[in-house]
């Protein structure tokens, strides 16, 4: 049965190729900034479309054009706003929840960073499981320069990824780094010429999508949980995750296919 075609979104393009959903931030005239309907569109793309489509076993997130993955907040939209601190505190929970939903999404998320990833754009990329970048990409959290701080998870996720000292240096100076530096810091796993980025990211997403879905889901969850707790608690969750799938149909199929020397067919059960 063919899945219904999702309704178009205003600022995000959504398509499915084989077992991979491609989510493209689509405000190229505004550097794919997180203004307009971008956040609710992202929520629909992930939580309604990709989650409910049984074909989708991995998600590829990128930006339209070759200038920007996402340049963060739309400063032109926000410049004239008067914000009360207490209102902001509660309103920002919506962004935290969205980004956390992407970070904990049950299907793996690969970012193809095709240009600048600044502010909220880098914070969004940090929620993805694996990040590839074009050689032209640039990264940074320049919020301090504007009199604010990274508040979509940047002060929390970046230190966990690159270490406290490097995160402080990037955040407190508002410096930008190039793709090779991001690779050295561990922000991205691969740097490629622009023309090779999407084919490589799509191939990686499809390789993961070909794996047993339950094993991928629980492996991701175990890693995420373990990175936020002590070793003993992480090992306990690992045992729980392994026990949840030890009697799955996918495990039985994987074992049979190995013995029979054929390609396995996984159903996610």
Backbone bond lengths (Angstrom), bond angles and torsions (degrees), N, CA, C in turn:
res aa  C-N    CA-C-N  psi(-1)  N-CA   C-N-CA  omega(-1)  CA-C   N-CA-C  phi
1 X - - - 1.470 - - 1.518 109.78 -
2 X 1.319 117.50 128.57 1.450 122.19 -178.67 1.515 110.56 -81.09
3 X 1.355 116.40 132.23 1.457 120.24 179.21 1.520 110.09 -67.72
4 X 1.334 114.75 146.27 1.464 119.79 178.20 1.522 109.71 -64.92
5 X 1.332 116.28 146.00 1.463 120.88 177.89 1.516 109.18 -74.03
6 X 1.345 118.40 123.35 1.460 120.02 -179.10 1.526 111.50 -64.25
7 X 1.327 115.34 151.45 1.461 120.07 177.26 1.524 109.81 -64.76
8 X 1.335 118.28 142.20 1.466 120.31 179.64 1.529 111.30 -60.44
9 X 1.322 115.74 148.47 1.452 122.57 176.92 1.521 108.85 -107.46
10 X 1.311 116.69 153.64 1.467 120.60 -172.39 1.526 112.75 -71.30
11 X 1.328 117.46 -41.48 1.465 120.21 -172.73 1.526 113.38 -122.13
12 X 1.315 117.28 6.07 1.462 121.79 179.75 1.519 108.51 -133.93
13 X 1.331 116.52 133.75 1.460 121.41 172.58 1.525 108.65 -95.08
14 X 1.328 115.77 138.43 1.464 120.55 -178.73 1.518 108.71 -131.79
15 X 1.322 115.98 126.87 1.459 120.76 175.10 1.524 109.41 -146.63
16 X 1.319 116.03 159.87 1.455 121.32 178.42 1.517 108.96 -122.09
17 X 1.328 115.99 126.09 1.460 122.14 174.44 1.526 107.74 -117.92
18 X 1.304 115.93 115.43 1.460 121.22 -175.49 1.527 108.69 56.04
19 X 1.341 117.43 -113.89 1.461 120.74 -178.15 1.526 112.97 -107.32
20 X 1.321 116.93 16.96 1.463 121.10 -176.32 1.525 110.41 -119.85
21 X 1.328 116.16 127.05 1.466 121.27 171.71 1.528 108.33 -88.22
22 X 1.322 116.47 130.23 1.461 121.47 177.34 1.520 107.97 -106.25
23 X 1.327 115.93 116.55 1.461 122.90 179.91 1.524 107.08 -109.08
24 X 1.330 116.54 116.70 1.460 121.54 -175.01 1.519 110.24 -115.77
25 X 1.325 116.85 118.75 1.456 121.55 174.13 1.529 107.29 -66.32
26 X 1.325 116.66 124.25 1.466 118.66 -165.94 1.532 112.10 -128.83
27 X 1.330 114.99 67.08 1.474 121.53 168.18 1.536 107.37 -131.25
28 X 1.330 118.12 60.43 1.466 119.41 -172.06 1.518 113.64 -60.50
29 X 1.336 117.33 -29.43 1.461 120.22 178.69 1.522 112.20 -71.09
30 X 1.351 117.53 -16.19 1.466 122.68 177.49 1.530 110.54 -119.28
31 X 1.326 116.90 28.17 1.462 122.68 177.62 1.532 112.16 57.64
32 X 1.346 114.58 31.10 1.472 121.45 178.63 1.528 112.47 55.54
33 X 1.328 115.75 34.17 1.458 120.34 179.77 1.521 111.14 -67.43
34 X 1.334 114.34 160.90 1.455 121.80 -173.19 1.527 112.17 -86.08
35 X 1.318 116.76 44.06 1.458 121.32 178.13 1.510 111.34 -104.83
36 X 1.315 115.58 -169.86 1.450 120.15 -179.67 1.519 110.34 58.60
37 X 1.327 116.54 -131.73 1.465 121.13 -179.63 1.531 112.09 -100.87
38 X 1.345 116.77 18.77 1.468 119.95 -173.22 1.522 113.20 -56.81
39 X 1.323 117.81 -46.15 1.473 118.98 -176.13 1.524 111.91 -67.51
40 X 1.336 119.82 -49.97 1.469 117.42 175.79 1.520 113.23 -63.03
41 X 1.333 117.83 -31.46 1.462 119.90 176.28 1.529 110.98 -66.23
42 X 1.331 116.48 -40.88 1.464 119.92 176.16 1.527 110.95 -61.94
43 X 1.318 115.80 -42.23 1.459 119.62 178.88 1.521 110.93 -60.07
44 X 1.316 117.60 -43.24 1.461 120.46 179.44 1.528 111.17 -66.57
45 X 1.331 116.60 -41.88 1.467 120.00 -178.68 1.528 111.11 -60.48
46 X 1.325 116.19 -43.90 1.462 119.70 -178.65 1.523 112.03 -81.02
47 X 1.328 116.21 -54.96 1.464 120.54 -165.54 1.519 113.21 -84.45
48 X 1.335 117.46 -21.89 1.460 120.45 176.19 1.526 111.40 -102.95
49 X 1.335 117.07 -54.61 1.452 120.18 -172.41 1.531 112.47 -76.66
50 X 1.331 117.70 -62.11 1.470 120.52 -174.58 1.524 111.96 -66.66
51 X 1.322 116.86 -36.88 1.466 119.52 -178.08 1.524 111.66 -66.64
52 X 1.320 117.31 -39.58 1.464 120.05 -172.89 1.523 113.30 -87.91
53 X 1.331 118.07 -8.95 1.463 121.56 -177.93 1.527 109.47 -90.58
54 X 1.328 116.79 111.43 1.467 121.23 -176.87 1.522 112.53 -64.96
55 X 1.345 116.96 -21.41 1.460 119.07 178.12 1.518 111.42 -67.87
56 X 1.315 117.25 -31.59 1.463 122.78 -170.05 1.524 110.40 -79.34
57 X 1.330 115.08 120.54 1.461 120.52 178.15 1.520 112.45 -121.07
58 X 1.332 117.10 -1.38 1.457 122.18 173.73 1.524 107.19 -159.04
59 X 1.334 115.30 156.68 1.464 121.18 -179.43 1.520 108.42 -124.36
60 X 1.321 116.32 135.49 1.460 122.95 175.79 1.521 107.54 -112.43
61 X 1.331 116.24 121.57 1.467 122.47 -178.11 1.512 109.24 -110.21
62 X 1.348 117.02 128.89 1.461 121.11 179.87 1.522 109.31 -149.70
63 X 1.333 116.01 -178.45 1.457 121.35 177.83 1.512 110.77 -118.33
64 X 1.311 116.89 154.43 1.462 120.05 178.69 1.526 110.12 -80.03
65 X 1.329 114.92 151.93 1.453 120.05 -178.16 1.509 111.61 79.81
66 X 1.343 115.88 -173.43 1.464 119.66 -179.45 1.522 112.51 -121.26
67 X 1.351 116.82 14.07 1.465 119.69 179.66 1.518 112.67 -99.50
68 X 1.347 116.30 -35.45 1.463 118.32 -170.82 1.520 111.59 -143.95
69 X 1.317 115.18 133.86 1.461 121.03 160.94 1.524 106.84 -72.67
70 X 1.320 116.20 -58.95 1.460 122.06 173.70 1.521 107.28 -166.12
71 X 1.326 116.65 125.61 1.462 121.35 -178.11 1.519 112.66 -90.92
72 X 1.331 116.85 16.20 1.458 119.88 174.69 1.513 113.32 88.72
73 X 1.317 115.75 -147.61 1.460 121.23 -178.80 1.525 110.23 -65.89
74 X 1.319 115.86 149.94 1.464 121.11 175.19 1.526 107.40 -83.94
75 X 1.331 116.49 95.99 1.463 121.69 -174.12 1.527 110.98 -63.76
76 X 1.334 116.87 -34.01 1.462 119.42 179.17 1.524 110.78 -62.41
77 X 1.329 116.97 -35.74 1.457 120.23 177.90 1.517 111.77 -70.97
78 X 1.337 116.37 -34.43 1.461 120.78 -171.37 1.516 114.22 -92.98
79 X 1.347 116.89 -18.26 1.462 119.98 -168.41 1.526 113.27 -55.55
80 X 1.321 117.54 -37.48 1.458 119.51 -176.38 1.509 114.62 -92.89
81 X 1.345 116.87 2.55 1.457 120.22 -176.72 1.522 111.89 -76.21
82 X 1.319 115.77 141.52 1.455 121.64 170.38 1.527 107.38 -104.48
83 X 1.332 115.69 120.43 1.463 120.45 -173.45 1.513 109.76 -117.65
84 X 1.329 116.15 130.42 1.457 122.37 174.26 1.523 108.31 -90.41
85 X 1.324 116.45 133.27 1.451 121.32 -174.00 1.520 114.31 -54.14
86 X 1.327 116.63 -44.19 1.466 118.91 -178.84 1.521 111.25 -66.05
87 X 1.341 117.04 -37.61 1.469 119.74 177.68 1.525 110.46 -65.41
88 X 1.338 115.63 -42.66 1.458 119.78 179.59 1.524 110.86 -61.48
89 X 1.335 116.50 -42.13 1.460 120.67 -178.11 1.522 111.23 -54.50
90 X 1.311 116.62 -45.58 1.461 119.75 -178.20 1.528 111.83 -78.89
91 X 1.350 117.80 -36.34 1.465 120.54 -179.43 1.528 111.18 -66.71
92 X 1.341 117.09 -35.58 1.460 120.12 -177.34 1.524 111.87 -67.87
93 X 1.317 116.91 -16.96 1.468 120.08 176.80 1.525 110.29 -60.04
94 X 1.337 117.49 -32.55 1.461 120.72 179.56 1.532 110.43 -62.62
95 X 1.343 116.96 -43.17 1.459 120.51 177.76 1.519 110.96 -66.57
96 X 1.324 116.44 -44.09 1.466 119.21 177.62 1.524 110.98 -58.23
97 X 1.325 116.67 -43.04 1.469 120.01 -179.20 1.528 111.44 -64.69
98 X 1.357 116.72 -42.56 1.459 120.10 179.21 1.521 110.77 -61.83
99 X 1.320 117.03 -49.46 1.460 120.44 -177.82 1.527 110.74 -65.14
100 X 1.317 116.75 -36.39 1.465 119.80 177.23 1.527 110.62 -67.25
101 X 1.327 117.14 -37.70 1.460 120.56 176.67 1.525 111.13 -61.42
102 X 1.335 116.95 -38.83 1.466 120.39 177.66 1.524 110.25 -69.46
103 X 1.324 117.00 -41.74 1.459 121.37 179.19 1.527 111.75 -62.09
104 X 1.329 116.84 -39.40 1.460 121.86 -177.26 1.537 112.12 -97.94
105 X 1.330 117.33 10.78 1.463 120.94 -178.23 1.519 109.30 -55.39
106 X 1.317 116.66 136.77 1.463 120.19 -171.63 1.521 113.76 -70.65
107 X 1.319 116.85 -13.49 1.460 120.74 175.10 1.531 107.91 -108.90
108 X 1.326 118.99 140.19 1.463 120.47 -175.90 1.521 112.44 -61.90
109 X 1.335 115.13 145.88 1.463 122.10 -176.76 1.523 108.65 -121.79
110 X 1.329 115.62 122.09 1.463 122.68 178.79 1.514 108.26 -109.42
111 X 1.325 117.51 131.71 1.461 122.02 177.52 1.520 109.95 -100.66
112 X 1.330 116.41 129.62 1.461 122.60 171.10 1.525 106.39 -106.61
113 X 1.328 116.15 99.26 1.462 121.72 -172.06 1.521 108.15 -88.80
114 X 1.324 114.98 100.25 1.456 122.48 -168.75 1.515 114.28 -93.05
115 X 1.323 118.22 0.18 1.456 122.23 -179.30 1.515 108.69 -170.05
116 X 1.322 117.66 -148.09 1.451 119.47 -177.32 1.533 110.62 -66.48
117 X 1.326 115.07 141.28 1.462 122.80 172.26 1.519 105.54 -126.67
118 X 1.313 115.82 97.17 1.462 121.58 -171.90 1.520 110.45 -121.10
119 X 1.327 116.47 146.86 1.458 120.63 174.92 1.513 111.27 53.14
120 X 1.336 115.12 -124.72 1.454 120.09 179.71 1.519 113.29 -60.13
121 X 1.329 117.18 -23.87 1.464 119.71 176.66 1.513 111.84 -68.00
122 X 1.342 116.97 -42.70 1.459 119.74 175.21 1.525 110.05 -68.67
123 X 1.325 116.99 -38.89 1.465 120.05 178.63 1.530 110.91 -61.59
124 X 1.331 116.99 -37.46 1.456 120.76 175.30 1.527 110.73 -65.79
125 X 1.319 116.80 -44.57 1.469 120.48 179.40 1.524 111.51 -61.43
126 X 1.331 117.23 -34.80 1.459 121.07 -179.88 1.522 112.29 -65.99
127 X 1.329 117.23 -17.95 1.463 121.39 177.38 1.526 111.92 -80.42
128 X 1.322 117.59 -13.50 1.461 121.24 -178.29 1.527 109.76 -81.29
129 X 1.318 115.97 155.76 1.464 120.99 -176.01 1.521 112.39 -74.91
130 X 1.315 117.03 -39.92 1.467 122.63 -178.29 1.528 107.03 -138.12
131 X 1.337 115.93 138.99 1.464 120.19 -177.47 1.528 109.93 -126.19
132 X 1.337 115.53 125.70 1.452 122.49 171.80 1.521 107.21 -111.73
133 X 1.326 117.00 152.40 1.463 119.72 -177.28 1.517 111.44 -137.80
134 X 1.324 114.60 151.32 1.462 119.62 170.04 1.521 108.61 -78.31
135 X 1.306 115.88 158.02 1.461 120.60 -179.53 1.520 111.71 -62.70
136 X 1.340 116.81 -22.52 1.471 120.62 -178.73 1.530 112.58 -87.15
137 X 1.314 118.37 -5.41 1.463 120.87 -175.86 1.528 111.61 -65.31
138 X 1.324 115.34 149.69 1.460 122.37 175.35 1.522 107.91 -133.01
139 X 1.339 115.68 148.38 1.448 120.93 -172.65 1.521 110.05 -131.84
140 X 1.333 116.19 143.93 1.454 118.36 174.79 1.516 112.55 178.40
141 X 1.330 114.08 161.39 1.467 122.33 174.01 1.524 106.60 -122.30
142 X 1.346 117.13 85.43 1.464 120.54 -171.92 1.532 114.67 -88.39
143 X 1.333 118.13 14.75 1.457 120.53 -171.98 1.531 113.64 -59.37
144 X 1.340 117.60 -38.69 1.461 120.00 -177.22 1.522 111.14 -56.83
145 X 1.322 116.46 -35.37 1.462 120.98 178.94 1.526 111.96 -61.42
146 X 1.331 116.37 -24.63 1.463 121.64 179.83 1.529 112.36 -95.58
147 X 1.328 116.71 4.43 1.455 120.09 177.64 1.511 114.62 88.59
148 X 1.340 117.23 13.30 1.468 120.97 177.64 1.529 108.12 -129.85
149 X 1.320 117.77 -170.31 1.460 120.62 176.88 1.521 109.38 -126.99
150 X 1.331 118.09 160.10 1.466 119.33 172.18 1.528 108.51 -61.20
151 X 1.318 117.02 120.71 1.473 119.99 -171.84 1.520 112.52 -128.69
152 X 1.344 117.08 19.11 1.463 120.07 172.97 1.522 109.29 -114.54
153 X 1.327 115.47 33.04 1.454 121.27 176.79 1.514 114.85 105.21
154 X 1.322 118.40 -3.92 1.457 120.70 -175.08 1.510 114.62 -63.19
155 X 1.337 116.95 -38.42 1.472 119.17 -179.44 1.523 111.69 -71.86
156 X 1.321 117.70 -13.07 1.465 121.36 -178.58 1.525 112.60 -106.06
157 X 1.329 117.14 -44.32 1.468 118.73 -175.62 1.522 112.30 -79.19
158 X 1.333 118.19 -38.48 1.463 118.83 -176.77 1.532 111.86 -63.52
159 X 1.344 120.62 -46.10 1.470 118.61 177.11 1.514 113.33 -60.88
160 X 1.320 117.59 -35.21 1.463 120.20 178.35 1.524 111.55 -65.87
161 X 1.327 116.43 -26.45 1.462 120.46 -177.32 1.521 112.20 -90.86
162 X 1.335 117.65 -44.86 1.470 120.30 -171.80 1.526 113.13 -111.18
163 X 1.325 117.34 -5.50 1.457 120.20 -176.71 1.519 111.40 98.63
164 X 1.314 114.66 154.72 1.463 120.84 -173.94 1.523 113.16 -63.06
165 X 1.334 117.52 -46.12 1.458 120.32 -174.45 1.526 111.85 -65.30
166 X 1.335 117.22 -45.36 1.464 119.69 179.61 1.522 110.81 -65.77
167 X 1.320 116.99 -39.43 1.464 119.81 179.25 1.527 110.44 -63.49
168 X 1.318 116.94 -44.11 1.465 119.69 178.37 1.525 111.31 -62.84
169 X 1.316 116.76 -41.06 1.467 119.48 179.34 1.526 110.74 -61.08
170 X 1.335 117.04 -43.55 1.466 120.09 -179.51 1.520 111.58 -68.55
171 X 1.323 116.85 -44.14 1.466 120.07 -175.01 1.521 111.58 -73.32
172 X 1.322 118.03 -43.90 1.466 120.49 -173.26 1.521 113.03 -76.77
173 X 1.348 117.48 -21.50 1.468 120.02 176.84 1.518 112.37 -96.41
174 X 1.340 117.63 -15.33 1.469 123.01 -172.79 1.527 112.51 62.45
175 X 1.323 117.42 20.66 1.460 120.76 -178.47 1.525 111.75 -69.20
176 X 1.323 115.06 151.87 1.454 122.30 170.85 1.523 108.87 -102.35
177 X 1.326 116.11 148.47 1.458 120.42 176.47 1.524 108.89 -123.06
178 X 1.334 115.48 155.04 1.456 119.93 -179.89 1.526 110.27 -87.07
179 X 1.323 115.60 177.24 1.457 120.69 -174.46 1.525 112.11 -65.28
180 X 1.324 117.52 -37.81 1.465 119.49 -179.77 1.523 111.27 -66.09
181 X 1.326 116.62 -37.02 1.464 119.53 176.34 1.515 110.71 -68.25
182 X 1.330 116.67 -40.17 1.466 120.10 176.56 1.524 110.98 -61.18
183 X 1.323 116.93 -35.96 1.462 121.02 176.45 1.529 110.16 -66.13
184 X 1.309 116.63 -43.58 1.470 120.69 -179.47 1.526 111.04 -65.54
185 X 1.334 117.55 -35.18 1.458 122.08 179.17 1.533 112.34 -76.39
186 X 1.324 117.17 -16.15 1.456 120.36 -177.49 1.512 114.50 89.48
187 X 1.337 117.12 11.81 1.464 120.06 177.29 1.525 109.85 -71.38
188 X 1.335 116.72 -37.76 1.457 121.24 175.78 1.528 108.63 -121.98
189 X 1.326 115.82 158.56 1.456 120.15 179.67 1.522 112.93 -98.25
190 X 1.332 116.69 -20.80 1.458 121.15 -173.59 1.521 109.34 -149.51
191 X 1.323 116.38 141.32 1.466 122.74 173.22 1.523 107.57 -121.51
192 X 1.334 115.41 130.36 1.461 121.15 -173.81 1.529 110.38 -135.58
193 X 1.337 117.31 157.56 1.464 118.82 168.98 1.531 109.88 -58.50
194 X 1.315 116.06 148.91 1.468 120.92 -175.52 1.532 112.27 -50.96
195 X 1.332 116.68 -44.01 1.466 120.56 -176.58 1.521 112.85 -65.74
196 X 1.330 117.45 -22.00 1.462 120.94 -177.72 1.521 113.12 -96.35
197 X 1.333 117.04 -9.50 1.465 119.95 -171.71 1.521 112.83 -63.32
198 X 1.334 117.77 -56.33 1.460 119.44 -175.64 1.528 112.49 -65.53
199 X 1.325 119.97 -43.20 1.477 117.82 176.26 1.522 112.52 -58.56
200 X 1.335 117.17 -40.64 1.462 119.77 -179.47 1.523 111.07 -69.03
201 X 1.332 117.16 -41.77 1.465 120.64 179.89 1.523 110.78 -66.02
202 X 1.325 116.49 -40.61 1.466 120.13 179.15 1.526 110.67 -66.66
203 X 1.327 116.88 -39.96 1.467 120.16 178.24 1.527 110.71 -63.75
204 X 1.332 117.15 -40.83 1.457 120.62 177.76 1.522 110.69 -64.71
205 X 1.337 116.51 -45.57 1.464 120.05 178.77 1.520 111.09 -59.72
206 X 1.336 117.24 -39.77 1.457 120.17 -179.47 1.528 111.23 -70.31
207 X 1.325 117.48 -36.79 1.466 120.08 176.06 1.522 110.72 -59.21
208 X 1.324 116.45 -42.92 1.468 120.19 178.57 1.521 109.95 -69.34
209 X 1.334 116.81 -39.12 1.467 120.64 179.67 1.523 111.62 -63.48
210 X 1.312 117.89 -25.64 1.460 121.60 179.26 1.523 112.80 -77.14
211 X 1.327 116.54 -12.11 1.454 120.96 179.51 1.539 110.45 -77.48
212 X 1.340 118.17 164.89 1.465 119.96 178.36 1.532 110.88 -62.17
213 X 1.329 118.75 121.20 1.472 120.95 -172.86 1.520 114.63 -58.59
214 X 1.327 118.21 -40.07 1.466 119.71 -178.64 1.522 110.99 -67.01
215 X 1.321 116.70 -42.17 1.462 119.77 179.18 1.524 110.82 -63.73
216 X 1.335 117.33 -41.38 1.459 120.92 177.56 1.522 110.13 -61.93
217 X 1.324 116.83 -45.66 1.465 121.23 -177.09 1.528 111.25 -61.73
218 X 1.331 116.04 -47.51 1.464 118.55 -175.98 1.525 112.14 -76.26
219 X 1.321 118.03 -29.81 1.465 119.89 174.36 1.525 110.22 -64.62
220 X 1.331 116.46 -45.02 1.469 120.17 177.49 1.520 110.30 -60.37
221 X 1.319 116.94 -45.22 1.461 120.39 -177.60 1.523 110.80 -64.30
222 X 1.328 117.10 -39.34 1.463 120.08 179.73 1.524 111.32 -65.78
223 X 1.332 116.86 -40.72 1.470 119.99 177.84 1.521 109.91 -63.87
224 X 1.334 116.98 -48.91 1.463 120.28 -178.89 1.519 111.48 -58.70
225 X 1.346 116.43 -46.00 1.452 119.70 -179.20 1.521 111.08 -65.06
226 X 1.327 116.55 -42.36 1.455 120.10 -178.44 1.515 113.79 -64.04
227 X 1.336 117.10 -32.09 1.458 120.39 -179.97 1.525 112.59 -71.87
228 X 1.308 117.12 -11.06 1.463 120.52 -176.89 1.519 112.95 -112.36
229 X 1.337 117.22 12.44 1.453 119.51 -176.40 1.521 109.67 -148.19
230 X 1.332 117.40 -177.41 1.456 121.74 178.13 1.517 110.41 -78.69
231 X 1.325 116.16 166.89 1.464 121.03 -174.39 1.521 112.11 -61.66
232 X 1.334 118.14 -44.96 1.463 119.77 -177.61 1.524 111.38 -62.56
233 X 1.329 116.94 -41.47 1.467 119.72 177.91 1.518 110.63 -66.41
234 X 1.340 116.55 -38.05 1.454 120.12 177.15 1.518 112.26 -63.72
235 X 1.334 116.53 -41.50 1.464 120.08 178.47 1.526 111.33 -65.67
236 X 1.327 116.48 -36.04 1.464 119.19 177.24 1.523 110.69 -64.50
237 X 1.343 116.90 -41.79 1.462 119.12 178.10 1.523 110.24 -67.24
238 X 1.335 117.57 -36.00 1.461 120.24 177.08 1.534 110.59 -59.63
239 X 1.334 117.06 -43.08 1.464 120.32 177.71 1.525 110.96 -62.47
240 X 1.327 115.42 -41.00 1.463 119.61 178.20 1.526 110.67 -62.14
241 X 1.337 116.57 -47.07 1.468 120.66 -178.34 1.521 110.96 -62.53
242 X 1.330 116.74 -42.21 1.462 120.45 179.18 1.526 110.94 -64.22
243 X 1.339 116.03 -40.34 1.467 119.78 -179.32 1.518 111.99 -66.33
244 X 1.338 116.67 -31.55 1.464 120.30 -177.81 1.523 112.35 -64.71
245 X 1.333 117.32 -26.60 1.469 119.41 -174.24 1.519 113.09 -118.16
246 X 1.346 117.71 4.91 1.459 119.46 -174.11 1.530 112.14 -64.34
247 X 1.335 117.26 -26.75 1.466 120.32 -179.00 1.531 111.84 -109.14
248 X 1.320 116.86 22.54 1.463 120.25 -176.72 1.524 111.64 -74.82
249 X 1.318 115.39 157.33 1.464 120.59 175.26 1.528 110.51 -63.92
250 X 1.335 116.84 -34.66 1.466 119.77 178.91 1.529 111.34 -62.13
251 X 1.337 117.11 -41.39 1.459 119.25 178.51 1.527 110.43 -62.82
252 X 1.329 116.43 -44.45 1.469 120.04 179.78 1.521 110.89 -62.21
253 X 1.343 116.07 -41.61 1.458 120.40 179.35 1.521 110.78 -65.49
254 X 1.335 117.02 -41.81 1.456 120.34 179.18 1.518 112.15 -61.39
255 X 1.327 115.70 -41.52 1.467 120.01 179.05 1.532 111.08 -67.46
256 X 1.344 116.25 -43.64 1.474 119.63 179.90 1.522 110.85 -62.40
257 X 1.332 115.42 -44.38 1.459 119.19 -178.07 1.525 111.29 -64.05
258 X 1.333 116.28 -37.41 1.468 119.50 178.17 1.530 110.29 -62.77
259 X 1.332 116.11 -46.35 1.463 120.30 -179.08 1.526 110.95 -65.70
260 X 1.345 116.07 -39.53 1.466 121.03 -176.74 1.525 112.64 -85.66
261 X 1.311 116.68 -0.50 1.469 123.64 177.65 1.529 111.58 54.60
262 X 1.327 114.95 51.89 1.462 121.28 177.18 1.529 109.33 -135.04
263 X 1.317 115.69 168.15 1.440 120.68 178.12 1.536 109.74 -76.06
264 X 1.321 118.30 128.03 1.467 119.52 -178.78 1.518 111.81 -73.57
265 X 1.326 115.41 155.96 1.475 123.01 175.53 1.520 106.32 -120.21
266 X 1.327 116.16 107.25 1.457 120.52 -175.53 1.524 110.67 -96.85
267 X 1.333 114.99 140.03 1.466 120.24 -176.88 1.523 113.08 -112.76
268 X 1.322 117.46 -3.83 1.460 119.47 -179.22 1.514 112.55 75.13
269 X 1.334 116.88 29.59 1.469 121.11 178.08 1.533 110.06 -128.88
